[in-house]
Amino acid sequence: MAFIIKPLVTEKMTKITDKTSEEKTYKVKGETRTKKAETRYGFICRPEANKLQIKQEVEQLYNVTVIDVNTMRYAGKRSSRYTKDGLIRGQRNAYKKAIVTLKEGDTIDFYSNI
């Protein structure tokens, strides 16, 4: 069963990917420390998927090594609109967002097969 619905390619996720893929140096009490670069990517997943299933599917689809998976659940929101037929009510689907951290040196190119 496919647990990943689609990759999350938005401005916010691209900013997170760019921000975490750079090595950072900073000073703590006069000592210089370096934070390693970690590449992170976002995916929209099914709400019933757990972290292990998401990890296995990303590794299988993109041939990368996943270090960490962080998930967030989003509830389906109710919406209504007025049309000439009257008031139409509905509900958007619930989904889960997963942010996947890859091993150093691994990358995913979402636009390779366009």
C-alpha positions in Angstrom: 0.0 0.0 0.0 1.3 3.4 -0.9 1.6 5.6 2.2 3.2 8.6 0.5 0.7 10.7 -1.5 3.0 13.3 -3.0 6.2 15.2 -2.2 5.7 18.6 -0.6 7.2 21.3 -2.9 6.2 24.6 -1.4 8.2 27.8 -0.7 8.2 27.0 3.1 9.5 23.4 2.5 12.1 24.6 0.0 13.4 27.2 2.5 13.7 24.4 5.2 15.6 22.2 2.7 18.0 25.0 1.7 18.5 26.2 5.3 19.4 22.8 6.7 21.6 21.6 3.8 24.3 24.1 4.7 27.0 23.7 7.3 26.9 26.3 10.0 29.6 27.6 12.3 28.9 29.5 15.5 30.6 30.5 18.7 29.7 29.2 22.2 31.7 30.8 25.1 34.6 31.6 22.8 34.7 28.2 21.3 33.9 27.7 17.6 31.5 24.8 16.8 30.2 23.5 13.5 26.7 22.1 12.9 26.6 19.4 10.2 24.5 19.8 7.1 21.3 17.7 7.0 19.1 17.5 4.0 15.4 17.5 4.8 12.4 16.9 2.5 8.7 17.0 3.0 6.0 14.6 2.0 2.2 14.4 2.2 1.2 11.0 3.6 -1.8 9.0 4.6 -3.0 9.6 8.2 -2.7 6.0 9.1 1.0 5.7 8.1 3.6 5.4 10.8 7.2 6.6 10.8 8.7 3.2 9.9 6.4 2.8 6.9 7.2 6.3 5.7 10.9 5.6 6.1 10.8 2.4 4.2 8.8 3.8 1.3 11.1 6.9 0.9 14.2 4.7 0.9 12.5 2.3 -1.7 11.2 5.1 -4.0 14.3 7.4 -4.1 17.2 5.1 -3.2 18.4 7.2 -0.3 19.2 6.5 3.4 16.7 8.0 5.9 18.1 9.0 9.3 15.0 10.6 10.9 11.3 11.1 10.2 9.1 13.8 11.9 5.4 13.7 11.4 2.5 16.2 11.9 -1.2 15.4 11.7 -3.7 17.8 10.0 -7.4 17.5 10.5 -9.8 17.8 7.6 -11.4 21.3 7.6 -15.1 22.0 6.9 -15.9 24.4 4.1 -19.0 25.8 2.6 -19.8 28.0 -0.4 -22.8 29.7 -1.8 -23.7 28.8 -5.4 -26.8 29.3 -7.5 -28.0 25.8 -6.4 -27.8 27.0 -2.8 -25.4 26.3 0.1 -22.9 23.5 -0.6 -21.0 22.0 2.4 -18.1 19.7 2.3 -14.9 18.7 4.1 -11.3 18.5 3.0 -9.5 15.2 3.7 -7.3 14.7 6.8 -3.6 14.1 6.0 -0.2 13.7 7.7 2.9 15.7 6.8 6.3 14.0 7.1 9.6 15.8 7.2 12.4 13.3 6.3 16.1 13.8 7.2 18.5 12.1 4.9 22.1 10.9 5.4 24.8 13.4 4.6 25.5 13.5 0.8 22.1 12.0 -0.2 19.7 14.2 -2.2 16.3 13.8 -3.9 15.5 15.4 -7.3 11.8 15.7 -7.6 12.0 17.2 -11.1 14.2 14.5 -12.7 11.4 12.6 -14.5 9.5 15.5 -16.0 
